[in-house]
Amino acid sequence: MKLQVKEQIKTLLAQENIKMKELAKMITETTGENCSPDSLSHKLRRGTLTYNETLMIAELLGYKIKFVKED
């Protein structure tokens, strides 16, 4: 079974030893729009994180998203 975005982001946060609060602060600093840890958690839980938000989070954590064709 493939991981959902929520699990993937939480895994990356754990690997990088970054807390949700720190990620929310990084997003706020990058976008200039307030992002609270609660609102970020709610988006992840509901599955309403946009693709652009996901790309930004990956970049902030030092990753990139790559499309790979399935066989």
Predicted model as a PDB file, atoms N, CA, C, CB and O in Angstrom, pLDDT in the B-factor column:
MODEL        1                                                                  
ATOM      1  N   MET A   1       0.846  -1.189   0.000  1.00 51.00           N  
ATOM      2  CA  MET A   1       0.000   0.000   0.000  1.00 51.00           C  
ATOM      3  C   MET A   1       0.885   1.245   0.000  1.00 51.00           C  
ATOM      4  CB  MET A   1      -0.959   0.003   1.227  1.00 51.00           C  
ATOM      5  O   MET A   1       1.874   1.316   0.729  1.00 51.00           O  
ATOM      6  N   LYS A   2       0.519   2.214  -0.821  1.00 64.00           N  
ATOM      7  CA  LYS A   2       1.300   3.436  -0.929  1.00 64.00           C  
ATOM      8  C   LYS A   2       0.928   4.401   0.190  1.00 64.00           C  
ATOM      9  CB  LYS A   2       1.088   4.093  -2.299  1.00 64.00           C  
ATOM     10  O   LYS A   2      -0.226   4.477   0.609  1.00 64.00           O  
ATOM     11  N   LEU A   3       1.931   5.137   0.662  1.00 70.00           N  
ATOM     12  CA  LEU A   3       1.701   6.113   1.715  1.00 70.00           C  
ATOM     13  C   LEU A   3       0.928   7.312   1.190  1.00 70.00           C  
ATOM     14  CB  LEU A   3       3.022   6.564   2.318  1.00 70.00           C  
ATOM     15  O   LEU A   3       1.136   7.747   0.057  1.00 70.00           O  
ATOM     16  N   GLN A   4       0.047   7.836   2.008  1.00 89.00           N  
ATOM     17  CA  GLN A   4      -0.656   9.060   1.691  1.00 89.00           C  
ATOM     18  C   GLN A   4       0.283  10.238   1.950  1.00 89.00           C  
ATOM     19  CB  GLN A   4      -1.966   9.186   2.522  1.00 89.00           C  
ATOM     20  O   GLN A   4       1.300  10.081   2.626  1.00 89.00           O  
ATOM     21  N   VAL A   5      -0.047  11.405   1.423  1.00 89.00           N  
ATOM     22  CA  VAL A   5       0.778  12.599   1.592  1.00 89.00           C  
ATOM     23  C   VAL A   5       1.028  12.862   3.080  1.00 89.00           C  
ATOM     24  CB  VAL A   5       0.102  13.825   0.932  1.00 89.00           C  
ATOM     25  O   VAL A   5       2.140  13.215   3.471  1.00 89.00           O  
ATOM     26  N   LYS A   6       0.008  12.691   3.893  1.00 91.00           N  
ATOM     27  CA  LYS A   6       0.132  12.918   5.337  1.00 91.00           C  
ATOM     28  C   LYS A   6       1.272  12.092   5.917  1.00 91.00           C  
ATOM     29  CB  LYS A   6      -1.185  12.577   6.055  1.00 91.00           C  
ATOM     30  O   LYS A   6       2.132  12.619   6.622  1.00 91.00           O  
ATOM     31  N   GLU A   7       1.275  10.798   5.619  1.00 93.00           N  
ATOM     32  CA  GLU A   7       2.297   9.910   6.150  1.00 93.00           C  
ATOM     33  C   GLU A   7       3.671  10.225   5.564  1.00 93.00           C  
ATOM     34  CB  GLU A   7       1.929   8.461   5.871  1.00 93.00           C  
ATOM     35  O   GLU A   7       4.683  10.138   6.258  1.00 93.00           O  
ATOM     36  N   GLN A   8       3.701  10.590   4.287  1.00 93.00           N  
ATOM     37  CA  GLN A   8       4.974  10.921   3.648  1.00 93.00           C  
ATOM     38  C   GLN A   8       5.594  12.158   4.285  1.00 93.00           C  
ATOM     39  CB  GLN A   8       4.780  11.143   2.144  1.00 93.00           C  
ATOM     40  O   GLN A   8       6.790  12.177   4.575  1.00 93.00           O  
ATOM     41  N   ILE A   9       4.792  13.181   4.502  1.00 94.00           N  
ATOM     42  CA  ILE A   9       5.312  14.406   5.106  1.00 94.00           C  
ATOM     43  C   ILE A   9       5.737  14.148   6.541  1.00 94.00           C  
ATOM     44  CB  ILE A   9       4.263  15.528   5.055  1.00 94.00           C  
ATOM     45  O   ILE A   9       6.796  14.612   6.965  1.00 94.00           O  
ATOM     46  N   LYS A  10       4.939  13.424   7.285  1.00 93.00           N  
ATOM     47  CA  LYS A  10       5.320  13.114   8.671  1.00 93.00           C  
ATOM     48  C   LYS A  10       6.607  12.294   8.722  1.00 93.00           C  
ATOM     49  CB  LYS A  10       4.187  12.352   9.379  1.00 93.00           C  
ATOM     50  O   LYS A  10       7.428  12.487   9.619  1.00 93.00           O  
ATOM     51  N   THR A  11       6.789  11.390   7.776  1.00 94.00           N  
ATOM     52  CA  THR A  11       8.017  10.608   7.709  1.00 94.00           C  
ATOM     53  C   THR A  11       9.216  11.511   7.427  1.00 94.00           C  
ATOM     54  CB  THR A  11       7.903   9.521   6.632  1.00 94.00           C  
ATOM     55  O   THR A  11      10.260  11.383   8.067  1.00 94.00           O  
ATOM     56  N   LEU A  12       9.062  12.417   6.473  1.00 95.00           N  
ATOM     57  CA  LEU A  12      10.151  13.344   6.156  1.00 95.00           C  
ATOM     58  C   LEU A  12      10.477  14.242   7.346  1.00 95.00           C  
ATOM     59  CB  LEU A  12       9.785  14.201   4.939  1.00 95.00           C  
ATOM     60  O   LEU A  12      11.647  14.501   7.628  1.00 95.00           O  
ATOM     61  N   LEU A  13       9.443  14.718   8.043  1.00 96.00           N  
ATOM     62  CA  LEU A  13       9.673  15.545   9.229  1.00 96.00           C  
ATOM     63  C   LEU A  13      10.475  14.767  10.271  1.00 96.00           C  
ATOM     64  CB  LEU A  13       8.330  16.021   9.829  1.00 96.00           C  
ATOM     65  O   LEU A  13      11.402  15.309  10.874  1.00 96.00           O  
ATOM     66  N   ALA A  14      10.125  13.516  10.482  1.00 96.00           N  
ATOM     67  CA  ALA A  14      10.843  12.690  11.455  1.00 96.00           C  
ATOM     68  C   ALA A  14      12.288  12.469  11.016  1.00 96.00           C  
ATOM     69  CB  ALA A  14      10.133  11.337  11.642  1.00 96.00           C  
ATOM     70  O   ALA A  14      13.204  12.544  11.836  1.00 96.00           O  
ATOM     71  N   GLN A  15      12.495  12.198   9.734  1.00 96.00           N  
ATOM     72  CA  GLN A  15      13.847  11.976   9.216  1.00 96.00           C  
ATOM     73  C   GLN A  15      14.718  13.216   9.374  1.00 96.00           C  
ATOM     74  CB  GLN A  15      13.789  11.567   7.747  1.00 96.00           C  
ATOM     75  O   GLN A  15      15.911  13.117   9.660  1.00 96.00           O  
ATOM     76  N   GLU A  16      14.113  14.378   9.185  1.00 96.00           N  
ATOM     77  CA  GLU A  16      14.860  15.635   9.268  1.00 96.00           C  
ATOM     78  C   GLU A  16      14.852  16.215  10.675  1.00 96.00           C  
ATOM     79  CB  GLU A  16      14.286  16.650   8.295  1.00 96.00           C  
ATOM     80  O   GLU A  16      15.446  17.264  10.924  1.00 96.00           O  
ATOM     81  N   ASN A  17      14.175  15.530  11.598  1.00 97.00           N  
ATOM     82  CA  ASN A  17      14.073  15.985  12.988  1.00 97.00           C  
ATOM     83  C   ASN A  17      13.485  17.403  13.072  1.00 97.00           C  
ATOM     84  CB  ASN A  17      15.459  15.948  13.659  1.00 97.00           C  
ATOM     85  O   ASN A  17      13.992  18.264  13.792  1.00 97.00           O  
ATOM     86  N   ILE A  18      12.412  17.615  12.322  1.00 97.00           N  
ATOM     87  CA  ILE A  18      11.714  18.906  12.286  1.00 97.00           C  
ATOM     88  C   ILE A  18      10.302  18.677  12.794  1.00 97.00           C  
ATOM     89  CB  ILE A  18      11.703  19.527  10.834  1.00 97.00           C  
ATOM     90  O   ILE A  18       9.635  17.725  12.389  1.00 97.00           O  
ATOM     91  N   LYS A  19       9.858  19.531  13.662  1.00 96.00           N  
ATOM     92  CA  LYS A  19       8.509  19.433  14.222  1.00 96.00           C  
ATOM     93  C   LYS A  19       7.525  20.201  13.340  1.00 96.00           C  
ATOM     94  CB  LYS A  19       8.475  19.977  15.677  1.00 96.00           C  
ATOM     95  O   LYS A  19       7.915  21.080  12.571  1.00 96.00           O  
ATOM     96  N   MET A  20       6.243  19.854  13.466  1.00 96.00           N  
ATOM     97  CA  MET A  20       5.197  20.507  12.691  1.00 96.00           C  
ATOM     98  C   MET A  20       5.216  22.021  12.927  1.00 96.00           C  
ATOM     99  CB  MET A  20       3.819  19.924  13.053  1.00 96.00           C  
ATOM    100  O   MET A  20       4.998  22.804  12.003  1.00 96.00           O  
ATOM    101  N   LYS A  21       5.478  22.419  14.167  1.00 96.00           N  
ATOM    102  CA  LYS A  21       5.539  23.841  14.513  1.00 96.00           C  
ATOM    103  C   LYS A  21       6.640  24.549  13.713  1.00 96.00           C  
ATOM    104  CB  LYS A  21       5.785  24.014  16.029  1.00 96.00           C  
ATOM    105  O   LYS A  21       6.444  25.664  13.230  1.00 96.00           O  
ATOM    106  N   GLU A  22       7.789  23.895  13.580  1.00 97.00           N  
ATOM    107  CA  GLU A  22       8.892  24.477  12.816  1.00 97.00           C  
ATOM    108  C   GLU A  22       8.543  24.567  11.329  1.00 97.00           C  
ATOM    109  CB  GLU A  22      10.170  23.648  13.010  1.00 97.00           C  
ATOM    110  O   GLU A  22       8.855  25.559  10.670  1.00 97.00           O  
ATOM    111  N   LEU A  23       7.897  23.526  10.812  1.00 97.00           N  
ATOM    112  CA  LEU A  23       7.498  23.539   9.402  1.00 97.00           C  
ATOM    113  C   LEU A  23       6.500  24.663   9.151  1.00 97.00           C  
ATOM    114  CB  LEU A  23       6.889  22.178   8.991  1.00 97.00           C  
ATOM    115  O   LEU A  23       6.618  25.380   8.158  1.00 97.00           O  
ATOM    116  N   ALA A  24       5.524  24.826  10.034  1.00 97.00           N  
ATOM    117  CA  ALA A  24       4.537  25.901   9.884  1.00 97.00           C  
ATOM    118  C   ALA A  24       5.236  27.264   9.863  1.00 97.00           C  
ATOM    119  CB  ALA A  24       3.494  25.847  11.032  1.00 97.00           C  
ATOM    120  O   ALA A  24       4.867  28.143   9.085  1.00 97.00           O  
ATOM    121  N   LYS A  25       6.234  27.430  10.713  1.00 97.00           N  
ATOM    122  CA  LYS A  25       6.992  28.692  10.750  1.00 97.00           C  
ATOM    123  C   LYS A  25       7.748  28.904   9.436  1.00 97.00           C  
ATOM    124  CB  LYS A  25       7.985  28.697  11.944  1.00 97.00           C  
ATOM    125  O   LYS A  25       7.791  30.018   8.913  1.00 97.00           O  
ATOM    126  N   MET A  26       8.340  27.837   8.909  1.00 97.00           N  
ATOM    127  CA  MET A  26       9.061  27.928   7.637  1.00 97.00           C  
ATOM    128  C   MET A  26       8.115  28.318   6.508  1.00 97.00           C  
ATOM    129  CB  MET A  26       9.751  26.593   7.312  1.00 97.00           C  
ATOM    130  O   MET A  26       8.472  29.118   5.642  1.00 97.00           O  
ATOM    131  N   ILE A  27       6.911  27.756   6.517  1.00 97.00           N  
ATOM    132  CA  ILE A  27       5.922  28.075   5.480  1.00 97.00           C  
ATOM    133  C   ILE A  27       5.514  29.541   5.598  1.00 97.00           C  
ATOM    134  CB  ILE A  27       4.673  27.150   5.597  1.00 97.00           C  
ATOM    135  O   ILE A  27       5.423  30.247   4.594  1.00 97.00           O  
ATOM    136  N   THR A  28       5.269  29.995   6.822  1.00 97.00           N  
ATOM    137  CA  THR A  28       4.894  31.395   7.055  1.00 97.00           C  
ATOM    138  C   THR A  28       5.981  32.329   6.546  1.00 97.00           C  
ATOM    139  CB  THR A  28       4.635  31.648   8.554  1.00 97.00           C  
ATOM    140  O   THR A  28       5.686  33.324   5.885  1.00 97.00           O  
ATOM    141  N   GLU A  29       7.230  32.016   6.849  1.00 97.00           N  
ATOM    142  CA  GLU A  29       8.349  32.856   6.409  1.00 97.00           C  
ATOM    143  C   GLU A  29       8.506  32.861   4.901  1.00 97.00           C  
ATOM    144  CB  GLU A  29       9.636  32.387   7.047  1.00 97.00           C  
ATOM    145  O   GLU A  29       8.888  33.875   4.319  1.00 97.00           O  
ATOM    146  N   THR A  30       8.212  31.732   4.262  1.00 96.00           N  
ATOM    147  CA  THR A  30       8.360  31.619   2.817  1.00 96.00           C  
ATOM    148  C   THR A  30       7.234  32.330   2.064  1.00 96.00           C  
ATOM    149  CB  THR A  30       8.404  30.159   2.416  1.00 96.00           C  
ATOM    150  O   THR A  30       7.474  33.025   1.077  1.00 96.00           O  
ATOM    151  N   THR A  31       6.015  32.145   2.542  1.00 95.00           N  
ATOM    152  CA  THR A  31       4.855  32.674   1.816  1.00 95.00           C  
ATOM    153  C   THR A  31       4.433  34.064   2.281  1.00 95.00           C  
ATOM    154  CB  THR A  31       3.694  31.730   1.962  1.00 95.00           C  
ATOM    155  O   THR A  31       3.804  34.810   1.530  1.00 95.00           O  
ATOM    156  N   GLY A  32       4.780  34.409   3.519  1.00 96.00           N  
ATOM    157  CA  GLY A  32       4.322  35.676   4.086  1.00 96.00           C  
ATOM    158  C   GLY A  32       2.899  35.591   4.603  1.00 96.00           C  
ATOM    159  O   GLY A  32       2.347  36.577   5.090  1.00 96.00           O  
ATOM    160  N   GLU A  33       2.303  34.407   4.496  1.00 94.00           N  
ATOM    161  CA  GLU A  33       0.947  34.186   5.004  1.00 94.00           C  
ATOM    162  C   GLU A  33       1.034  33.312   6.250  1.00 94.00           C  
ATOM    163  CB  GLU A  33       0.031  33.523   3.918  1.00 94.00           C  
ATOM    164  O   GLU A  33       1.836  32.381   6.314  1.00 94.00           O  
ATOM    165  N   ASN A  34       0.197  33.623   7.237  1.00 95.00           N  
ATOM    166  CA  ASN A  34       0.236  32.884   8.486  1.00 95.00           C  
ATOM    167  C   ASN A  34      -0.156  31.423   8.276  1.00 95.00           C  
ATOM    168  CB  ASN A  34      -0.683  33.534   9.512  1.00 95.00           C  
ATOM    169  O   ASN A  34      -1.201  31.121   7.698  1.00 95.00           O  
ATOM    170  N   CYS A  35       0.695  30.537   8.752  1.00 95.00           N  
ATOM    171  CA  CYS A  35       0.417  29.100   8.719  1.00 95.00           C  
ATOM    172  C   CYS A  35       0.664  28.576  10.117  1.00 95.00           C  
ATOM    173  CB  CYS A  35       1.306  28.346   7.652  1.00 95.00           C  
ATOM    174  O   CYS A  35       1.807  28.508  10.567  1.00 95.00           O  
ATOM    175  N   SER A  36      -0.396  28.209  10.801  1.00 96.00           N  
ATOM    176  CA  SER A  36      -0.244  27.691  12.163  1.00 96.00           C  
ATOM    177  C   SER A  36      -0.045  26.175  12.102  1.00 96.00           C  
ATOM    178  CB  SER A  36      -1.488  28.052  13.044  1.00 96.00           C  
ATOM    179  O   SER A  36      -0.470  25.531  11.143  1.00 96.00           O  
ATOM    180  N   PRO A  37       0.597  25.610  13.115  1.00 95.00           N  
ATOM    181  CA  PRO A  37       0.746  24.158  13.152  1.00 95.00           C  
ATOM    182  C   PRO A  37      -0.607  23.442  13.114  1.00 95.00           C  
ATOM    183  CB  PRO A  37       1.516  23.745  14.400  1.00 95.00           C  
ATOM    184  O   PRO A  37      -0.737  22.383  12.500  1.00 95.00           O  
ATOM    185  N   ASP A  38      -1.615  24.027  13.774  1.00 96.00           N  
ATOM    186  CA  ASP A  38      -2.951  23.415  13.780  1.00 96.00           C  
ATOM    187  C   ASP A  38      -3.563  23.393  12.382  1.00 96.00           C  
ATOM    188  CB  ASP A  38      -3.878  24.171  14.740  1.00 96.00           C  
ATOM    189  O   ASP A  38      -4.112  22.376  11.959  1.00 96.00           O  
ATOM    190  N   SER A  39      -3.469  24.512  11.666  1.00 95.00           N  
ATOM    191  CA  SER A  39      -4.071  24.549  10.325  1.00 95.00           C  
ATOM    192  C   SER A  39      -3.352  23.594   9.387  1.00 95.00           C  
ATOM    193  CB  SER A  39      -4.035  25.977   9.751  1.00 95.00           C  
ATOM    194  O   SER A  39      -3.983  22.967   8.537  1.00 95.00           O  
ATOM    195  N   LEU A  40      -2.036  23.478   9.534  1.00 95.00           N  
ATOM    196  CA  LEU A  40      -1.274  22.545   8.713  1.00 95.00           C  
ATOM    197  C   LEU A  40      -1.665  21.103   9.039  1.00 95.00           C  
ATOM    198  CB  LEU A  40       0.238  22.753   8.923  1.00 95.00           C  
ATOM    199  O   LEU A  40      -1.856  20.292   8.133  1.00 95.00           O  
ATOM    200  N   SER A  41      -1.783  20.787  10.306  1.00 94.00           N  
ATOM    201  CA  SER A  41      -2.204  19.438  10.718  1.00 94.00           C  
ATOM    202  C   SER A  41      -3.592  19.108  10.207  1.00 94.00           C  
ATOM    203  CB  SER A  41      -2.175  19.311  12.238  1.00 94.00           C  
ATOM    204  O   SER A  41      -3.838  17.989   9.757  1.00 94.00           O  
ATOM    205  N   HIS A  42      -4.508  20.076  10.271  1.00 95.00           N  
ATOM    206  CA  HIS A  42      -5.870  19.859   9.777  1.00 95.00           C  
ATOM    207  C   HIS A  42      -5.868  19.582   8.274  1.00 95.00           C  
ATOM    208  CB  HIS A  42      -6.755  21.080  10.090  1.00 95.00           C  
ATOM    209  O   HIS A  42      -6.580  18.693   7.807  1.00 95.00           O  
ATOM    210  N   LYS A  43      -5.068  20.344   7.510  1.00 94.00           N  
ATOM    211  CA  LYS A  43      -4.994  20.120   6.068  1.00 94.00           C  
ATOM    212  C   LYS A  43      -4.473  18.713   5.775  1.00 94.00           C  
ATOM    213  CB  LYS A  43      -4.090  21.179   5.399  1.00 94.00           C  
ATOM    214  O   LYS A  43      -4.978  18.025   4.887  1.00 94.00           O  
ATOM    215  N   LEU A  44      -3.467  18.300   6.524  1.00 93.00           N  
ATOM    216  CA  LEU A  44      -2.922  16.961   6.316  1.00 93.00           C  
ATOM    217  C   LEU A  44      -3.940  15.890   6.669  1.00 93.00           C  
ATOM    218  CB  LEU A  44      -1.657  16.768   7.142  1.00 93.00           C  
ATOM    219  O   LEU A  44      -4.102  14.914   5.938  1.00 93.00           O  
ATOM    220  N   ARG A  45      -4.618  16.072   7.778  1.00 92.00           N  
ATOM    221  CA  ARG A  45      -5.603  15.090   8.239  1.00 92.00           C  
ATOM    222  C   ARG A  45      -6.768  14.971   7.256  1.00 92.00           C  
ATOM    223  CB  ARG A  45      -6.127  15.474   9.630  1.00 92.00           C  
ATOM    224  O   ARG A  45      -7.236  13.870   6.966  1.00 92.00           O  
ATOM    225  N   ARG A  46      -7.231  16.124   6.743  1.00 93.00           N  
ATOM    226  CA  ARG A  46      -8.377  16.131   5.817  1.00 93.00           C  
ATOM    227  C   ARG A  46      -7.982  15.776   4.387  1.00 93.00           C  
ATOM    228  CB  ARG A  46      -9.045  17.494   5.829  1.00 93.00           C  
ATOM    229  O   ARG A  46      -8.835  15.457   3.559  1.00 93.00           O  
ATOM    230  N   GLY A  47      -6.672  15.834   4.103  1.00 90.00           N  
ATOM    231  CA  GLY A  47      -6.217  15.565   2.741  1.00 90.00           C  
ATOM    232  C   GLY A  47      -6.481  16.720   1.802  1.00 90.00           C  
ATOM    233  O   GLY A  47      -6.709  16.513   0.610  1.00 90.00           O  
ATOM    234  N   THR A  48      -6.453  17.957   2.332  1.00 93.00           N  
ATOM    235  CA  THR A  48      -6.762  19.122   1.499  1.00 93.00           C  
ATOM    236  C   THR A  48      -5.528  19.969   1.181  1.00 93.00           C  
ATOM    237  CB  THR A  48      -7.800  19.983   2.188  1.00 93.00           C  
ATOM    238  O   THR A  48      -5.654  21.105   0.725  1.00 93.00           O  
ATOM    239  N   LEU A  49      -4.354  19.423   1.419  1.00 93.00           N  
ATOM    240  CA  LEU A  49      -3.119  20.114   1.064  1.00 93.00           C  
ATOM    241  C   LEU A  49      -3.033  20.160  -0.455  1.00 93.00           C  
ATOM    242  CB  LEU A  49      -1.862  19.406   1.685  1.00 93.00           C  
ATOM    243  O   LEU A  49      -3.205  19.133  -1.110  1.00 93.00           O  
ATOM    244  N   THR A  50      -2.772  21.322  -1.020  1.00 94.00           N  
ATOM    245  CA  THR A  50      -2.687  21.420  -2.479  1.00 94.00           C  
ATOM    246  C   THR A  50      -1.359  20.860  -2.970  1.00 94.00           C  
ATOM    247  CB  THR A  50      -2.853  22.881  -2.938  1.00 94.00           C  
ATOM    248  O   THR A  50      -0.420  20.676  -2.195  1.00 94.00           O  
ATOM    249  N   TYR A  51      -1.299  20.599  -4.248  1.00 94.00           N  
ATOM    250  CA  TYR A  51      -0.062  20.095  -4.838  1.00 94.00           C  
ATOM    251  C   TYR A  51       1.050  21.127  -4.687  1.00 94.00           C  
ATOM    252  CB  TYR A  51      -0.270  19.744  -6.326  1.00 94.00           C  
ATOM    253  O   TYR A  51       2.186  20.772  -4.370  1.00 94.00           O  
ATOM    254  N   ASN A  52       0.732  22.397  -4.910  1.00 95.00           N  
ATOM    255  CA  ASN A  52       1.743  23.448  -4.768  1.00 95.00           C  
ATOM    256  C   ASN A  52       2.258  23.530  -3.332  1.00 95.00           C  
ATOM    257  CB  ASN A  52       1.166  24.804  -5.198  1.00 95.00           C  
ATOM    258  O   ASN A  52       3.450  23.745  -3.112  1.00 95.00           O  
ATOM    259  N   GLU A  53       1.375  23.362  -2.365  1.00 95.00           N  
ATOM    260  CA  GLU A  53       1.794  23.354  -0.966  1.00 95.00           C  
ATOM    261  C   GLU A  53       2.702  22.159  -0.684  1.00 95.00           C  
ATOM    262  CB  GLU A  53       0.569  23.323  -0.036  1.00 95.00           C  
ATOM    263  O   GLU A  53       3.685  22.271   0.048  1.00 95.00           O  
ATOM    264  N   THR A  54       2.362  21.027  -1.271  1.00 95.00           N  
ATOM    265  CA  THR A  54       3.177  19.825  -1.101  1.00 95.00           C  
ATOM    266  C   THR A  54       4.556  20.020  -1.712  1.00 95.00           C  
ATOM    267  CB  THR A  54       2.486  18.611  -1.733  1.00 95.00           C  
ATOM    268  O   THR A  54       5.558  19.632  -1.111  1.00 95.00           O  
ATOM    269  N   LEU A  55       4.621  20.614  -2.897  1.00 95.00           N  
ATOM    270  CA  LEU A  55       5.902  20.911  -3.535  1.00 95.00           C  
ATOM    271  C   LEU A  55       6.748  21.832  -2.655  1.00 95.00           C  
ATOM    272  CB  LEU A  55       5.678  21.552  -4.913  1.00 95.00           C  
ATOM    273  O   LEU A  55       7.946  21.607  -2.479  1.00 95.00           O  
ATOM    274  N   MET A  56       6.119  22.863  -2.109  1.00 96.00           N  
ATOM    275  CA  MET A  56       6.827  23.815  -1.262  1.00 96.00           C  
ATOM    276  C   MET A  56       7.368  23.124  -0.008  1.00 96.00           C  
ATOM    277  CB  MET A  56       5.902  24.979  -0.873  1.00 96.00           C  
ATOM    278  O   MET A  56       8.513  23.355   0.380  1.00 96.00           O  
ATOM    279  N   ILE A  57       6.562  22.292   0.616  1.00 97.00           N  
ATOM    280  CA  ILE A  57       7.001  21.575   1.818  1.00 97.00           C  
ATOM    281  C   ILE A  57       8.186  20.681   1.488  1.00 97.00           C  
ATOM    282  CB  ILE A  57       5.845  20.737   2.414  1.00 97.00           C  
ATOM    283  O   ILE A  57       9.167  20.646   2.231  1.00 97.00           O  
ATOM    284  N   ALA A  58       8.100  19.961   0.384  1.00 96.00           N  
ATOM    285  CA  ALA A  58       9.214  19.096  -0.023  1.00 96.00           C  
ATOM    286  C   ALA A  58      10.483  19.929  -0.193  1.00 96.00           C  
ATOM    287  CB  ALA A  58       8.878  18.346  -1.342  1.00 96.00           C  
ATOM    288  O   ALA A  58      11.550  19.549   0.287  1.00 96.00           O  
ATOM    289  N   GLU A  59      10.361  21.050  -0.869  1.00 96.00           N  
ATOM    290  CA  GLU A  59      11.514  21.926  -1.094  1.00 96.00           C  
ATOM    291  C   GLU A  59      12.069  22.466   0.227  1.00 96.00           C  
ATOM    292  CB  GLU A  59      11.124  23.091  -2.015  1.00 96.00           C  
ATOM    293  O   GLU A  59      13.283  22.489   0.428  1.00 96.00           O  
ATOM    294  N   LEU A  60      11.189  22.894   1.116  1.00 96.00           N  
ATOM    295  CA  LEU A  60      11.631  23.417   2.412  1.00 96.00           C  
ATOM    296  C   LEU A  60      12.381  22.359   3.218  1.00 96.00           C  
ATOM    297  CB  LEU A  60      10.431  23.925   3.214  1.00 96.00           C  
ATOM    298  O   LEU A  60      13.281  22.685   3.993  1.00 96.00           O  
ATOM    299  N   LEU A  61      12.012  21.106   3.035  1.00 96.00           N  
ATOM    300  CA  LEU A  61      12.657  20.010   3.756  1.00 96.00           C  
ATOM    301  C   LEU A  61      13.879  19.468   3.013  1.00 96.00           C  
ATOM    302  CB  LEU A  61      11.659  18.888   3.991  1.00 96.00           C  
ATOM    303  O   LEU A  61      14.554  18.556   3.491  1.00 96.00           O  
ATOM    304  N   GLY A  62      14.158  20.046   1.829  1.00 95.00           N  
ATOM    305  CA  GLY A  62      15.337  19.630   1.073  1.00 95.00           C  
ATOM    306  C   GLY A  62      15.093  18.479   0.111  1.00 95.00           C  
ATOM    307  O   GLY A  62      16.030  17.773  -0.263  1.00 95.00           O  
ATOM    308  N   TYR A  63      13.851  18.287  -0.290  1.00 95.00           N  
ATOM    309  CA  TYR A  63      13.491  17.202  -1.202  1.00 95.00           C  
ATOM    310  C   TYR A  63      12.843  17.769  -2.450  1.00 95.00           C  
ATOM    311  CB  TYR A  63      12.547  16.197  -0.516  1.00 95.00           C  
ATOM    312  O   TYR A  63      12.448  18.934  -2.487  1.00 95.00           O  
ATOM    313  N   LYS A  64      12.737  16.925  -3.476  1.00 94.00           N  
ATOM    314  CA  LYS A  64      11.958  17.282  -4.653  1.00 94.00           C  
ATOM    315  C   LYS A  64      11.066  16.117  -4.999  1.00 94.00           C  
ATOM    316  CB  LYS A  64      12.868  17.659  -5.849  1.00 94.00           C  
ATOM    317  O   LYS A  64      11.368  14.966  -4.682  1.00 94.00           O  
ATOM    318  N   ILE A  65       9.978  16.421  -5.644  1.00 93.00           N  
ATOM    319  CA  ILE A  65       9.025  15.396  -6.044  1.00 93.00           C  
ATOM    320  C   ILE A  65       9.319  15.047  -7.498  1.00 93.00           C  
ATOM    321  CB  ILE A  65       7.536  15.878  -5.855  1.00 93.00           C  
ATOM    322  O   ILE A  65       9.479  15.927  -8.345  1.00 93.00           O  
ATOM    323  N   LYS A  66       9.384  13.765  -7.766  1.00 93.00           N  
ATOM    324  CA  LYS A  66       9.727  13.306  -9.098  1.00 93.00           C  
ATOM    325  C   LYS A  66       8.658  12.325  -9.578  1.00 93.00           C  
ATOM    326  CB  LYS A  66      11.132  12.652  -9.114  1.00 93.00           C  
ATOM    327  O   LYS A  66       8.259  11.423  -8.842  1.00 93.00           O  
ATOM    328  N   PHE A  67       8.205  12.506 -10.803  1.00 92.00           N  
ATOM    329  CA  PHE A  67       7.268  11.562 -11.394  1.00 92.00           C  
ATOM    330  C   PHE A  67       8.060  10.436 -12.051  1.00 92.00           C  
ATOM    331  CB  PHE A  67       6.333  12.266 -12.425  1.00 92.00           C  
ATOM    332  O   PHE A  67       8.980  10.676 -12.833  1.00 92.00           O  
ATOM    333  N   VAL A  68       7.684   9.207 -11.717  1.00 93.00           N  
ATOM    334  CA  VAL A  68       8.337   8.037 -12.284  1.00 93.00           C  
ATOM    335  C   VAL A  68       7.275   7.175 -12.932  1.00 93.00           C  
ATOM    336  CB  VAL A  68       9.125   7.241 -11.202  1.00 93.00           C  
ATOM    337  O   VAL A  68       6.283   6.812 -12.300  1.00 93.00           O  
ATOM    338  N   LYS A  69       7.486   6.851 -14.191  1.00 95.00           N  
ATOM    339  CA  LYS A  69       6.514   6.023 -14.911  1.00 95.00           C  
ATOM    340  C   LYS A  69       6.524   4.615 -14.357  1.00 95.00           C  
ATOM    341  CB  LYS A  69       6.815   6.005 -16.423  1.00 95.00           C  
ATOM    342  O   LYS A  69       7.579   4.003 -14.185  1.00 95.00           O  
ATOM    343  N   GLU A  70       5.329   4.109 -14.079  1.00 89.00           N  
ATOM    344  CA  GLU A  70       5.208   2.739 -13.583  1.00 89.00           C  
ATOM    345  C   GLU A  70       5.348   1.762 -14.746  1.00 89.00           C  
ATOM    346  CB  GLU A  70       3.853   2.530 -12.853  1.00 89.00           C  
ATOM    347  O   GLU A  70       4.956   2.057 -15.875  1.00 89.00           O  
ATOM    348  N   ASP A  71       5.901   0.622 -14.454  1.00 84.00           N  
ATOM    349  CA  ASP A  71       6.050  -0.424 -15.483  1.00 84.00           C  
ATOM    350  C   ASP A  71       4.757  -1.150 -15.698  1.00 84.00           C  
ATOM    351  CB  ASP A  71       7.137  -1.419 -15.101  1.00 84.00           C  
ATOM    352  O   ASP A  71       4.691  -2.061 -16.524  1.00 84.00           O  
TER     353      ASP A  71                                                      
ENDMDL                                                                          
END                                                                             
